[in-house]
Amino acid sequence: MNTDPSNSSPFVDLQKAYDSIPRKALWRALEKLGVPNSVVNLVKSFHNGIKAQLSRNGELLEEKIVVDNGLRQGCTMAPTLFNLYACLTMERWTAQVRDLEGTGTCLLYKYV
């Protein structure tokens, strides 16, 4: 395993990206960006109390599972919230490697 920070890069699997956003970190990111508390609380209210119900062999199981991570699927705010979170994540990563000699930022996208 390579532990040299000058030879590392972050990797984001965009297929599962919305599901992998930690909500507490997202709320902190919005606050860091200066989003008013009233707006952050409004966004939180859309993400609180989400439950999922599983099915087996086409039949719904009775028990519902609390979903406490990720962005709400189908929500029109999700792409914007993801982009804000991803921007701050990249900003933080670049700040950590900025002073390392021979490092830079290069974003590569792969369309499948």
C-alpha atoms as an extended CHARMM CRD file, in Angstrom:
* protein
*
       112  EXT
         1         1  MET       CA              0.0000000000        0.0000000000        0.0000000000  PROA      1               0.0000000000
         2         2  ASN       CA              1.3060000000        3.4430000000       -0.9350000000  PROA      2               0.0000000000
         3         3  THR       CA              1.2500000000        5.8910000000        1.9800000000  PROA      3               0.0000000000
         4         4  ASP       CA              3.0460000000        8.7230000000        0.1700000000  PROA      4               0.0000000000
         5         5  PRO       CA              0.4740000000       11.5830000000        0.0520000000  PROA      5               0.0000000000
         6         6  SER       CA              2.1750000000       13.0910000000       -3.0070000000  PROA      6               0.0000000000
         7         7  ASN       CA              1.2260000000        9.9640000000       -4.9490000000  PROA      7               0.0000000000
         8         8  SER       CA             -2.4130000000        9.5980000000       -3.9970000000  PROA      8               0.0000000000
         9         9  SER       CA             -5.7510000000       10.6590000000       -5.3480000000  PROA      9               0.0000000000
        10        10  PRO       CA             -9.3130000000       10.5780000000       -4.0910000000  PROA      10              0.0000000000
        11        11  PHE       CA            -11.7360000000        8.2690000000       -5.8410000000  PROA      11              0.0000000000
        12        12  VAL       CA            -15.4860000000        8.7080000000       -5.9330000000  PROA      12              0.0000000000
        13        13  ASP       CA            -17.7820000000        6.0170000000       -7.3020000000  PROA      13              0.0000000000
        14        14  LEU       CA            -20.4380000000        8.2700000000       -8.8140000000  PROA      14              0.0000000000
        15        15  GLN       CA            -22.8900000000        5.3960000000       -9.2540000000  PROA      15              0.0000000000
        16        16  LYS       CA            -23.3920000000        5.2770000000       -5.4770000000  PROA      16              0.0000000000
        17        17  ALA       CA            -22.4930000000        8.8960000000       -4.7920000000  PROA      17              0.0000000000
        18        18  TYR       CA            -25.8560000000       10.1540000000       -3.5330000000  PROA      18              0.0000000000
        19        19  ASP       CA            -26.2140000000        7.2070000000       -1.1530000000  PROA      19              0.0000000000
        20        20  SER       CA            -22.7630000000        7.7160000000        0.3530000000  PROA      20              0.0000000000
        21        21  ILE       CA            -23.0090000000       11.3470000000        1.5040000000  PROA      21              0.0000000000
        22        22  PRO       CA            -22.8160000000       11.4720000000        5.3210000000  PROA      22              0.0000000000
        23        23  ARG       CA            -25.6070000000       13.8170000000        6.3320000000  PROA      23              0.0000000000
        24        24  LYS       CA            -23.8820000000       15.3140000000        9.3850000000  PROA      24              0.0000000000
        25        25  ALA       CA            -20.9050000000       16.2320000000        7.2040000000  PROA      25              0.0000000000
        26        26  LEU       CA            -23.2770000000       17.7300000000        4.6180000000  PROA      26              0.0000000000
        27        27  TRP       CA            -24.9320000000       19.9330000000        7.2500000000  PROA      27              0.0000000000
        28        28  ARG       CA            -21.4800000000       21.1410000000        8.3850000000  PROA      28              0.0000000000
        29        29  ALA       CA            -20.5120000000       21.8130000000        4.7660000000  PROA      29              0.0000000000
        30        30  LEU       CA            -23.6250000000       23.9160000000        4.2060000000  PROA      30              0.0000000000
        31        31  GLU       CA            -22.8990000000       25.8870000000        7.3820000000  PROA      31              0.0000000000
        32        32  LYS       CA            -19.2780000000       26.4130000000        6.2550000000  PROA      32              0.0000000000
        33        33  LEU       CA            -20.5770000000       27.7910000000        2.9510000000  PROA      33              0.0000000000
        34        34  GLY       CA            -22.6240000000       30.3360000000        4.8880000000  PROA      34              0.0000000000
        35        35  VAL       CA            -26.0430000000       28.8540000000        4.2110000000  PROA      35              0.0000000000
        36        36  PRO       CA            -28.4340000000       30.3340000000        6.7980000000  PROA      36              0.0000000000
        37        37  ASN       CA            -29.4760000000       28.0040000000        9.6300000000  PROA      37              0.0000000000
        38        38  SER       CA            -33.1280000000       28.3190000000        8.6020000000  PROA      38              0.0000000000
        39        39  VAL       CA            -32.2940000000       26.9240000000        5.1430000000  PROA      39              0.0000000000
        40        40  VAL       CA            -30.0660000000       24.1590000000        6.5690000000  PROA      40              0.0000000000
        41        41  ASN       CA            -32.9210000000       23.1840000000        8.9160000000  PROA      41              0.0000000000
        42        42  LEU       CA            -35.3500000000       23.1590000000        5.9910000000  PROA      42              0.0000000000
        43        43  VAL       CA            -33.0620000000       20.8310000000        4.0010000000  PROA      43              0.0000000000
        44        44  LYS       CA            -32.6580000000       18.6250000000        7.0970000000  PROA      44              0.0000000000
        45        45  SER       CA            -36.4360000000       18.3560000000        7.4230000000  PROA      45              0.0000000000
        46        46  PHE       CA            -36.6340000000       16.8390000000        3.9230000000  PROA      46              0.0000000000
        47        47  HSD       CA            -34.1240000000       14.1630000000        4.9420000000  PROA      47              0.0000000000
        48        48  ASN       CA            -35.4420000000       13.2800000000        8.4230000000  PROA      48              0.0000000000
        49        49  GLY       CA            -37.6570000000       10.2760000000        8.9630000000  PROA      49              0.0000000000
        50        50  ILE       CA            -36.9210000000        8.5150000000        5.6710000000  PROA      50              0.0000000000
        51        51  LYS       CA            -37.6860000000        4.7990000000        5.7880000000  PROA      51              0.0000000000
        52        52  ALA       CA            -37.2610000000        2.0350000000        3.2510000000  PROA      52              0.0000000000
        53        53  GLN       CA            -39.2240000000       -1.1540000000        2.9200000000  PROA      53              0.0000000000
        54        54  LEU       CA            -37.6530000000       -4.2800000000        1.5110000000  PROA      54              0.0000000000
        55        55  SER       CA            -39.2910000000       -6.9580000000       -0.5560000000  PROA      55              0.0000000000
        56        56  ARG       CA            -38.5260000000      -10.6450000000       -0.8540000000  PROA      56              0.0000000000
        57        57  ASN       CA            -39.8190000000      -12.7050000000       -3.7470000000  PROA      57              0.0000000000
        58        58  GLY       CA            -42.0270000000       -9.7810000000       -4.7460000000  PROA      58              0.0000000000
        59        59  GLU       CA            -43.6690000000       -9.4430000000       -1.3240000000  PROA      59              0.0000000000
        60        60  LEU       CA            -43.0570000000       -6.4480000000        0.9340000000  PROA      60              0.0000000000
        61        61  LEU       CA            -41.5930000000       -7.2310000000        4.3300000000  PROA      61              0.0000000000
        62        62  GLU       CA            -43.4060000000       -5.6540000000        7.2560000000  PROA      62              0.0000000000
        63        63  GLU       CA            -40.3680000000       -4.1210000000        8.9220000000  PROA      63              0.0000000000
        64        64  LYS       CA            -39.2150000000       -0.7430000000        7.6070000000  PROA      64              0.0000000000
        65        65  ILE       CA            -35.5980000000        0.3660000000        7.7880000000  PROA      65              0.0000000000
        66        66  VAL       CA            -34.6020000000        3.8900000000        8.8340000000  PROA      66              0.0000000000
        67        67  VAL       CA            -32.4110000000        5.5290000000        6.1840000000  PROA      67              0.0000000000
        68        68  ASP       CA            -30.0590000000        7.9570000000        7.9130000000  PROA      68              0.0000000000
        69        69  ASN       CA            -27.3340000000        8.3630000000        5.3010000000  PROA      69              0.0000000000
        70        70  GLY       CA            -27.2520000000        9.7570000000        1.7920000000  PROA      70              0.0000000000
        71        71  LEU       CA            -29.3760000000       12.1680000000       -0.1480000000  PROA      71              0.0000000000
        72        72  ARG       CA            -33.0540000000       11.7140000000       -0.7970000000  PROA      72              0.0000000000
        73        73  GLN       CA            -33.5550000000        9.8640000000       -4.0760000000  PROA      73              0.0000000000
        74        74  GLY       CA            -35.4830000000       11.8460000000       -6.6790000000  PROA      74              0.0000000000
        75        75  CYS       CA            -35.1990000000       15.0930000000       -4.7160000000  PROA      75              0.0000000000
        76        76  THR       CA            -34.5770000000       18.1090000000       -6.9470000000  PROA      76              0.0000000000
        77        77  MET       CA            -32.1110000000       19.4570000000       -4.3640000000  PROA      77              0.0000000000
        78        78  ALA       CA            -29.9500000000       16.3100000000       -4.4280000000  PROA      78              0.0000000000
        79        79  PRO       CA            -27.6790000000       17.2730000000       -7.3720000000  PROA      79              0.0000000000
        80        80  THR       CA            -26.9760000000       20.7040000000       -5.8820000000  PROA      80              0.0000000000
        81        81  LEU       CA            -26.3510000000       19.3030000000       -2.3950000000  PROA      81              0.0000000000
        82        82  PHE       CA            -24.0370000000       16.6540000000       -3.8390000000  PROA      82              0.0000000000
        83        83  ASN       CA            -22.0820000000       19.2300000000       -5.8540000000  PROA      83              0.0000000000
        84        84  LEU       CA            -21.6530000000       21.5160000000       -2.8390000000  PROA      84              0.0000000000
        85        85  TYR       CA            -20.4390000000       18.6160000000       -0.6940000000  PROA      85              0.0000000000
        86        86  ALA       CA            -18.1080000000       17.3150000000       -3.4250000000  PROA      86              0.0000000000
        87        87  CYS       CA            -16.6800000000       20.8010000000       -3.9850000000  PROA      87              0.0000000000
        88        88  LEU       CA            -15.8020000000       21.2250000000       -0.3180000000  PROA      88              0.0000000000
        89        89  THR       CA            -14.3730000000       17.7050000000       -0.1580000000  PROA      89              0.0000000000
        90        90  MET       CA            -12.0760000000       18.4190000000       -3.1200000000  PROA      90              0.0000000000
        91        91  GLU       CA            -11.1580000000       21.8140000000       -1.6540000000  PROA      91              0.0000000000
        92        92  ARG       CA            -10.1410000000       20.1540000000        1.6120000000  PROA      92              0.0000000000
        93        93  TRP       CA             -8.1350000000       17.4680000000       -0.1810000000  PROA      93              0.0000000000
        94        94  THR       CA             -6.3180000000       20.0040000000       -2.3670000000  PROA      94              0.0000000000
        95        95  ALA       CA             -5.4610000000       22.0780000000        0.7030000000  PROA      95              0.0000000000
        96        96  GLN       CA             -3.8260000000       19.0080000000        2.2570000000  PROA      96              0.0000000000
        97        97  VAL       CA             -1.6620000000       18.2460000000       -0.7840000000  PROA      97              0.0000000000
        98        98  ARG       CA             -1.0950000000       21.8170000000       -2.0200000000  PROA      98              0.0000000000
        99        99  ASP       CA              2.2990000000       22.2310000000       -0.3730000000  PROA      99              0.0000000000
       100       100  LEU       CA              3.6400000000       18.8580000000       -1.4520000000  PROA      100             0.0000000000
       101       101  GLU       CA              6.1760000000       19.1510000000       -4.2240000000  PROA      101             0.0000000000
       102       102  GLY       CA              5.1220000000       17.7470000000       -7.5730000000  PROA      102             0.0000000000
       103       103  THR       CA              1.4160000000       17.5570000000       -6.8060000000  PROA      103             0.0000000000
       104       104  GLY       CA             -1.4890000000       19.0510000000       -8.6420000000  PROA      104             0.0000000000
       105       105  THR       CA             -5.1550000000       18.5080000000       -9.2050000000  PROA      105             0.0000000000
       106       106  CYS       CA             -6.4400000000       16.6120000000      -12.2040000000  PROA      106             0.0000000000
       107       107  LEU       CA            -10.0320000000       15.4420000000      -12.4070000000  PROA      107             0.0000000000
       108       108  LEU       CA            -10.6990000000       12.4480000000      -14.6240000000  PROA      108             0.0000000000
       109       109  TYR       CA            -14.1950000000       11.3220000000      -15.5440000000  PROA      109             0.0000000000
       110       110  LYS       CA            -15.1270000000        7.9500000000      -16.9260000000  PROA      110             0.0000000000
       111       111  TYR       CA            -18.4470000000        7.5200000000      -18.6360000000  PROA      111             0.0000000000
       112       112  VAL       CA            -19.7230000000        3.9610000000      -18.6090000000  PROA      112             0.0000000000
